[in-house]
Amino acid sequence: MQTEDIVDQALQHLYPDMIRWRRHLHQYPELSFHERVTSSWIENQLIELGCTVRSGVGGHGLIAVIKGDKPGPVVALRADIDALPIQDEKTCDYASKVPNVMHACGHDAHTATLLAVAAYYSANRANISGERRLLFQPAEEVTPGGALPMIKDGALDGVDAIYGVHLWTPLAHGLVSSKAGPFMAAADEFVIDILGRGGHGGLPHQAVDAIMIGSSLVQSVQSIVSRNVNPLHPAVVTIGSFQAGSTNNIIAERCKMKGTVRTFDEKTRMMIHERLETLIKHTCNMHEAQFDYQMRMGYPPVVNDDLEAERFFKVGASLFGEESVVHSEAITVAEDFSYYLQQVPGCFMFVGAGNEECGATYSHHHPKFDIDERAMLSAARLLIAMADDYAAGIISPEIIKG
């Protein structure tokens, strides 16, 4: 029997457990940096599966180690375990039981997928070359994130390659997607506080209007991408919150704005930061207002290793057929998997989880978010195949030429 057939049979047998694990986690979500019960529950499942487990990694993270009977490399696979501060609005028997907390991004399914991978590898050590190191990471949703603390606690020590998946509802079930090089954006957040001088709405000459200054700044900021960024380098600057004033006849003394910067390379990222600070300073000085500007650096861009991305396209075509493997465009959402890829070669991949027939049509972070649970099978197959292909040292002539 071919290895792929063995994997498929094992995962089909595990699929009811995957659904049960995922739905349990969906009912009992925990927020970033607070995944204590979730972590303990995962640890118990891993111990039952026969894995060697290290807990408390980078906070509430876990590392499961499965060593094969054959010599080979150390390949890491990662899942995130945290939820979001969103009220679950789905009508189903596995909806969140925790008020205002929900797995609205698929991390419950990522965890269930990696548990199935653990179960498969634990039962098939004779077929493993080297070590499989499974990372159950907390706090992906909130910067500074959980990846760096796990790395500092040794999660990547001795690791040769790393792979991760994200179940993705904008992509139909049955499809998989990725790209070489910059794949997901760096995401930085900023807050601008403008302090003018309040006054009577009928006497504007006696005041310094924070709303007018803020409005002018909103317009000026839009020129950064359109006039300062190289058109061949994708970037986004968005002001998503503008808070000022209380009534119709009072000139606002204060204005607070919040926004985000999305970029795919460090040069563009730093240039935008500098340009923002310059525009804020000169606009406020021109109108004799004071200001406070805070930039919070988020995750760096997810940059897939070229060879490992080529491995994805080869492995994905073998598993699902070439027509099911999509060359993705760069996506302006962020992921702290980027920190792992700064340390070791690897690839981050999307697995289609969207399906109108089962209601999996809502975007990530939506109160009615759900997935086609069959995507977990595809994700587990892909992770195992990527790890085993790397361990086998199989690199096609096409990849070598590339």
C-alpha positions in Angstrom: 0.0 0.0 0.0 1.3 3.5 -0.9 2.1 5.9 1.9 -0.5 8.3 0.7 -3.1 5.6 1.0 -2.0 4.8 4.5 -2.2 8.4 5.5 -5.7 8.8 3.9 -7.0 5.7 5.6 -5.6 6.8 9.0 -7.0 10.3 8.7 -10.4 9.1 7.5 -10.5 6.9 10.7 -9.5 10.0 12.8 -12.0 12.4 11.1 -14.8 11.9 13.7 -12.3 12.7 16.4 -11.2 15.8 14.5 -14.8 17.0 14.4 -15.3 16.2 18.1 -12.0 18.0 19.1 -12.8 21.0 17.0 -16.4 21.4 18.2 -15.3 21.0 21.8 -12.7 23.8 21.4 -15.3 25.9 19.6 -17.6 25.8 22.5 -14.9 26.7 25.1 -12.7 29.4 23.5 -10.1 31.4 25.3 -8.6 34.7 24.4 -4.9 35.4 23.5 -2.5 35.0 26.4 -5.3 33.4 28.5 -5.4 29.9 26.9 -4.8 28.0 30.2 -7.7 25.5 30.0 -7.3 25.1 26.3 -3.6 24.3 26.7 -4.3 21.8 29.5 -6.9 20.1 27.4 -4.6 19.8 24.4 -1.8 18.4 26.6 -4.2 15.7 27.9 -5.1 14.7 24.3 -1.5 14.5 23.3 -0.5 12.4 26.2 -3.3 10.0 25.4 -2.0 9.8 21.9 1.4 8.8 23.2 3.3 12.0 22.5 6.1 13.4 24.5 4.8 16.8 25.6 6.4 20.0 26.9 4.0 22.5 28.3 4.3 26.2 29.3 6.3 27.1 26.2 6.2 30.8 25.6 3.3 31.1 28.0 0.5 28.6 27.3 2.2 27.0 24.3 3.0 23.3 23.9 5.5 21.2 22.0 4.7 17.6 21.1 7.7 15.6 20.0 7.4 12.4 18.0 10.6 10.7 17.0 10.7 8.2 14.1 12.5 4.9 13.9 14.6 6.2 11.0 17.3 8.9 11.0 16.4 12.2 9.4 15.7 15.9 9.9 13.6 17.7 12.5 10.5 19.1 10.8 8.1 21.4 12.8 4.4 21.8 12.2 2.4 24.6 13.9 -1.1 25.4 14.9 -2.5 28.4 16.8 -4.9 27.9 19.7 -6.4 31.3 20.7 -9.8 32.8 20.1 -11.2 36.3 19.5 -13.3 38.8 21.6 -16.4 38.3 19.4 -19.9 37.1 20.3 -20.8 33.9 18.5 -24.0 34.5 16.5 -24.2 31.0 14.9 -27.2 28.8 15.5 -25.7 25.4 16.0 -25.1 22.9 18.8 -21.4 23.7 19.0 -21.7 27.5 19.3 -19.4 29.2 21.8 -20.6 28.9 25.4 -18.4 31.7 26.5 -20.0 35.2 26.2 -18.2 37.5 23.8 -15.4 35.0 23.0 -15.4 32.9 19.8 -13.1 30.9 17.5 -13.9 33.2 14.6 -10.7 32.5 12.7 -10.4 28.7 12.6 -7.8 28.2 15.2 -10.0 25.5 16.8 -9.8 23.6 13.5 -6.1 24.2 13.2 -5.6 22.6 16.6 -7.8 19.7 15.8 -5.9 19.2 12.6 -2.6 19.1 14.3 -3.9 16.7 16.9 -4.9 14.3 14.1 -1.4 14.7 12.7 0.0 13.8 16.1 -2.3 10.7 16.3 -1.1 9.6 12.8 2.6 10.1 13.5 2.4 8.5 17.0 0.9 5.4 15.5 3.3 5.3 12.6 6.8 5.9 14.0 8.2 3.2 11.9 7.5 5.3 8.8 9.0 8.5 10.2 12.4 9.7 9.2 13.7 12.0 11.9 11.6 14.0 14.3 8.2 15.7 14.0 7.9 18.6 16.3 4.3 19.9 16.7 3.9 23.4 18.0 0.6 24.4 19.6 1.0 28.2 19.8 -0.9 30.7 21.9 -1.7 34.3 21.1 -1.5 34.6 17.4 -4.3 37.1 17.3 -2.8 39.9 19.4 0.6 41.5 19.1 3.3 40.9 20.2 2.0 37.4 19.6 3.0 33.9 20.8 5.5 32.9 18.2 8.5 34.9 19.5 8.1 33.7 23.1 7.9 30.1 21.9 11.0 30.6 19.8 12.8 32.1 22.8 11.8 29.0 24.8 13.5 26.7 22.2 10.6 25.7 19.9 12.9 25.9 16.9 16.1 24.6 18.4 17.5 22.0 15.9 14.6 22.4 13.5 15.4 22.1 9.8 12.1 23.2 8.3 8.6 24.4 9.4 5.2 24.3 7.8 1.8 25.8 8.8 -1.7 26.0 7.4 -4.6 28.4 7.7 -8.1 27.2 6.9 -9.4 29.9 4.7 -13.1 30.5 3.9 -12.5 32.9 1.0 -11.0 29.8 -0.7 -13.5 27.0 -1.7 -13.2 23.6 -0.1 -11.0 21.4 -2.2 -8.5 24.1 -3.1 -5.1 24.9 -1.6 -3.1 28.0 -2.1 0.3 29.7 -1.4 3.1 31.6 -3.0 6.8 32.0 -3.0 8.3 35.0 -1.3 6.2 37.7 0.5 2.8 36.1 1.1 1.2 38.0 4.0 1.7 41.6 5.1 3.5 43.2 8.0 0.7 44.8 10.1 1.6 47.9 12.2 -0.9 50.0 14.3 -0.7 53.7 15.1 -2.6 56.1 17.4 -2.6 59.9 16.8 -3.8 62.2 19.6 -4.3 65.9 18.6 -4.7 68.6 21.2 -6.0 71.9 20.0 -7.9 74.5 21.9 -11.6 74.2 22.5 -14.1 77.0 22.0 -17.5 78.3 21.0 -18.7 77.1 17.6 -19.6 80.7 16.7 -16.1 82.0 17.6 -13.7 79.8 15.6 -11.0 82.4 15.6 -10.5 82.0 19.3 -10.0 78.2 19.1 -7.7 75.6 17.5 -10.0 73.1 15.9 -8.9 69.5 16.4 -11.5 68.2 14.0 -10.3 70.4 11.2 -6.7 69.4 11.8 -7.5 65.8 12.0 -9.6 65.9 8.8 -6.7 67.6 7.0 -4.4 64.9 8.3 -6.6 62.1 7.1 -6.5 63.5 3.6 -2.7 64.1 3.7 -2.0 60.5 4.9 -3.7 59.2 1.8 -0.9 60.7 -0.3 1.7 58.4 1.3 0.7 55.4 -0.8 -0.3 57.3 -3.9 2.8 59.6 -4.0 5.6 58.2 -1.8 5.4 54.4 -2.2 6.9 52.7 -5.3 3.8 51.5 -7.3 5.4 48.1 -7.6 5.5 47.6 -3.8 2.1 47.0 -2.4 1.2 49.0 0.7 -1.9 50.1 2.6 -2.4 53.0 5.1 -5.8 53.1 6.7 -7.3 55.3 9.4 -10.1 53.3 10.8 -11.1 55.3 13.8 -11.7 59.1 14.1 -13.1 60.3 17.5 -13.7 64.0 18.3 -16.3 66.4 19.5 -19.5 66.0 21.4 -22.1 68.5 20.0 -22.9 71.0 17.3 -21.7 74.3 18.7 -18.5 73.4 20.5 -15.2 73.3 18.7 -13.4 70.1 19.6 -10.2 70.5 21.6 -9.1 66.8 21.1 -9.1 64.4 18.2 -8.0 60.8 18.4 -7.3 58.7 15.3 -6.3 55.0 15.0 -5.0 53.3 11.9 -2.9 50.5 10.4 0.0 50.2 8.0 0.3 47.0 5.8 3.5 46.4 3.8 5.5 43.5 2.4 9.1 44.7 2.7 11.1 46.5 5.4 12.2 49.5 3.3 8.6 50.4 2.4 7.5 49.8 6.0 10.1 52.1 7.5 9.6 54.8 4.9 5.8 54.9 5.6 6.5 55.2 9.3 8.8 58.1 8.8 6.5 59.8 6.4 3.6 59.5 8.8 5.5 61.1 11.6 6.6 64.0 9.3 3.0 64.7 8.1 1.6 64.6 11.6 4.3 66.9 13.0 4.0 69.5 10.2 0.2 69.5 10.0 -0.1 70.0 13.8 2.7 72.7 13.9 1.0 74.6 11.0 -2.2 74.9 13.0 -0.4 75.4 16.4 -1.7 72.2 17.9 0.1 69.7 20.0 0.1 66.0 19.3 1.1 62.5 20.5 2.0 59.8 18.0 2.4 56.2 18.9 3.4 53.5 16.4 3.1 49.8 17.5 5.1 47.5 15.4 3.2 44.4 14.5 4.3 41.1 12.9 6.8 41.2 10.0 5.6 39.9 6.6 5.2 36.2 6.0 7.9 35.4 3.5 7.9 31.8 2.2 11.1 30.1 1.2 11.3 29.8 -2.5 12.2 26.1 -2.5 9.7 25.2 0.1 6.9 27.1 -1.8 7.9 25.0 -4.9 7.6 21.9 -2.7 4.1 23.0 -1.8 3.1 23.2 -5.4 4.6 19.8 -6.2 3.1 18.1 -3.1 -0.2 19.8 -3.5 -0.6 18.7 -7.1 0.2 15.2 -6.1 -2.4 15.2 -3.3 -5.2 17.2 -4.8 -4.5 17.5 -8.6 -2.9 20.5 -10.3 -6.3 22.2 -10.9 -6.8 22.4 -7.1 -3.5 24.2 -6.4 -3.8 28.0 -6.6 -0.9 30.4 -7.0 -2.1 33.1 -4.5 -1.6 36.8 -4.7 0.0 38.6 -1.8 -2.6 39.1 1.0 -2.7 42.1 3.3 -3.6 40.3 6.5 -0.9 39.4 9.0 0.4 36.3 10.8 3.1 35.7 13.3 4.2 32.6 11.5 6.5 35.1 9.9 8.8 34.9 12.9 9.4 31.2 12.4 10.2 31.8 8.7 12.8 34.3 9.7 14.6 31.5 11.6 14.3 28.4 9.4 13.1 27.7 5.8 9.4 26.8 5.5 6.1 27.5 3.9 2.7 28.9 5.1 -0.2 27.6 3.1 -4.0 28.2 2.8 -6.5 25.4 2.7 -9.9 26.1 1.3 -12.7 25.9 3.9 -15.5 27.9 2.2 -18.7 26.2 1.2 -22.1 27.9 0.7 -23.9 24.6 1.3 -22.8 24.3 4.9 -22.9 28.1 5.7 -19.2 28.5 5.5 -19.5 31.8 3.6 -18.7 34.4 6.3 -15.3 36.1 6.5 -12.8 35.5 9.2 -13.5 37.4 12.4 -17.2 37.5 11.6 -19.7 36.6 14.4 -21.2 33.9 12.1 -17.9 32.5 10.9 -17.8 28.7 10.3 -15.9 26.3 8.1 -16.4 23.2 6.0 -14.9 20.8 8.5 -13.7 18.5 5.7 -11.0 21.1 5.2 -9.3 19.7 8.3 -8.7 16.4 6.4 -7.1 18.4 3.5 -4.9 20.4 6.0 -3.7 17.3 7.8 -2.9 15.5 4.5 -1.0 18.5 3.3 1.1 19.0 6.5 2.0 15.3 6.7 2.9 15.2 3.0 5.1 18.4 3.2 6.9 17.1 6.3 7.5 13.6 4.8 8.6 14.9 1.4 11.2 17.2 3.1 12.4 14.3 5.3 12.7 12.0 2.3 15.0 14.6 0.6 12.9 14.4 -2.5 13.4 17.6 -4.6 12.3 17.4 -8.2 14.6 18.6 -11.1 12.2 21.4 -11.7 12.8 22.8 -8.2 16.6 22.4 -8.5 16.5 24.3 -11.8 14.4 27.0 -10.2 
